[in-house]
Amino acid sequence: MKRSIERSQHDSEHGGLANSLKDQTGELSPIDNHPGDVATDMYERSKDLAMHELQDFKLERIDLALEAIDNGTYGVCQTCGRDIPLERLDALPDSLYCVEHAPRQELSDNRAAEEDFMEPVFVFDRSNRDDADGYNGFDGEDAWQIVERYGNSNTPAMSDNRDVESYNEMYTESDEYDGFVEPLESFVATDITGRVVSVVRNRQYRHYLTHGEGDNGLSVDEADDDRG
């Protein structure tokens, strides 16, 4: 295992880290490149660094295991002193601990400090005034809802709401009425005199009838005149 890792590092020149980013890309300067190209180069460079650190960590574990063989302590847990099962050694030959005392097996619950400022509506949440008495104007939450309508990285399958059937229902408070307060206001209209009332058979109207809301007297036949 040690020879294999060392040979891999030698053949790949330590994951390409022996050369500068300029040598890898063949460019004198990345300034004239598209930002996406620069981002790709940086991503690959970061990946090379991570792989190199992982290989170094693996070599360190192997060296400790080889040292334990020389000391006659290989196969014995360094914490409790009990024999490490052969099945574990077969799967992890460089292991120096039993399963119960293996380090770093507990997942940390610590979260990045930045997440304190990244609620579902991010910074817009700090200007959310839905709970303010008497305020019904445009606030930060409304700004985020408008932006979110253009799409995000989520899909309907990832939504916590099982009733979501389309991307249009993915954004925050997608079921919130826009431009009206009561559903009736979105499909019942009058002329300028207020005497002629008509029903606009839009999506909200059909949703109104399907869910049995309000007065069933609006359930007119499709062939009938729209006037009520």
N, C-alpha and C positions, 0 to 999 in steps of 0.2 A: 504493500500500500504506500509506503514512504517513497520507494523508488518510482512508483507510477506518478505520484503527485509531483515529485521533483522533476521528472522527465517532462511532464505536462507544462510545468512552469518554464522550463528551459526552452522547450520547443515553441511556446507561444510568447517568449520574451516577457514572462511574468504578466500574461494577459494584455500585452501591448503597452504596459506601463513603462517599459524601457525607452519608449519613444515619446516625444512631445505630441501634443494634439495637432500641431502644425505638420509634423512628419506623417502622422496617420492620415490626415485629410488630403495632404499634398497641396494645400493652399498656403500662399504667403500670408494671407490675412482672411479671417472669416467675415469681415465687415460687409463685403458686398454680397454675401450669401443670404438666402431667404432665412428668416428667423426659424422656420420649421427645420431647416437643415442643421442650423446651429444647435437647436434643441435635441435633434437626433444624435448629433455627435456628443453632446453633453450626457445624454442618457446612456449611450454606449460606454462612455468613459466611466460614469458612475457604476455601471454594471461590472466593468472590468475591475474597478477598485473593490467592489463587494465580493467578487469571486476570488480575488487575490487574498483578501482578508480571511475568507472562509477556508482557503487552502492553507494559509499560515496557521490558522487555528487548528485545522485537522492535523498538520504536521506536529504541532505542539502536543496534541493528545497522543499521537503515535510515539513520539519521543518519550513521553512519560510512561507509556505502556511498555516500551522496550527497556526502560530503566527498571520498571517493576519486575520484568523477567530476569534481569541481571541480579536484582536483589532477592529474588525468590518470593516476591509478594504478588505476582500477577495472578489474577483470578480471585483475589480476596478484596472485599469492599473496604475502602480506605476509611470509611466512617464507622461501620458497625463491626468489621472484622469477620463477617460471615462470608462463605464461599458464594461467588457470583455464579448463577446457573449457567450451564454450558450453552443452553439455547440463547441466552443473552450475549455471551461471548462470541457465539457463532454469528449473530446478527451484528454485533458491535465489538469487533476484536480489540478496539482501543479503549473499551470501557473499563473504568477503575472503580465503579460504584454499582451497587445493586439498584434495582428499580426504585425501592423506597427512598434511597438516599442520593439518587442522581441529582446533581445540581441543575438549576434553571428549568426544572420541570413544571413549576408553577407559573401560570400566566399572570402577568402583572395587571392589576386593575388601574394603574396610573394612566391618566389621559393627558394629552398635550394641553398646555395652558391656553393655547389659541382656541380650543374648543369651547371655552367659556364665552367667547364672543361669536360663536358660530352655531346659533340655534337654527331651527328649521328655516327661518326667514332671514338668517344672518344679521347683518348690521341694520337692516330695515326694521327688525323687531324692536330695536331701541326707540324707534319713533312711532310705534304702534299705539294709536290712541283710541282703540275700540272701547276700552274701559273708562275713558274720560266722559264724565257726565256732560250731556248737552252738546258733544262734539260729533258731527257727522260729515266732516270734510275729508279731503284727500290726505292720507298719511303714509308712513313708510311701508306699512303692510300692503296698501293698495299699489304702491310702486313696485313692490316685489311680485305681486300677483300678475301685473301687466308683463313684467320681464319673464316670469316663469311660464306664461302661456306660449312663449316661443319655443319651449322645450327644455328638458334637462336630461340628465344621464339615467333617470329612472324609466322603468317600463311598467305597464299595467300589472304584470306578474309580480313585481316587487312591491306593489302598493299594500299598505296595511288594510285598506278598505277592499273587501271581497267583491263589492258591487261595481268596482271600476271596470269598464269595458273598453275604454278608448283612452288615447293620450290626452284628449281634451278634459278628462276628469282627473288628471294627475296633479295639477297645480293646487296650491294651497287654497282651501275653501272654494273649490271649483263649483260647488252647488249653491254658492251665494248668489242672490238675485242681483242682476246688473241692470240698472236703469229703472227698476220698479221695486216696490216693497212687497205687495201681495201678488201672487201668481195671476190673479184675475186681471190685473192692470196691464199685463203683457199681451193679452189677446182680445180684450174688449175695448172697442173704440167708439167714439161719437163724433158727429160733425161739429161745426163751430157753434151751432145753436144748442147742442146737447139733447136734441129731440130724437135724432136718428142714431140708433145704437147698432153696431155691427160686431160680428165675431170673426177674428182672424184665426184661421185654423193653422196655427204654427206649431212648432214642437212643444212649446210650453202648454198649449191648449190640449194637445193629445195626452201629454203627461198628466194634465189636470183630470181628464176624464178617466184615464187608465187607473189612477190611484184613488178614484172616488172622492175627490175633494169637492167641497162646497155644494152648490146647487146643481142637481142633476138635470135641471131644466135647460142647461146649456147643451145637453146631448141631443142636438138636432140632427136630422138626417142629412147626409152629405149632399143630397140632391136639392134640399131646401135652400131658400134664399138665406144669405148670411144675416140678414137683418132680424133683430130680436123683437 
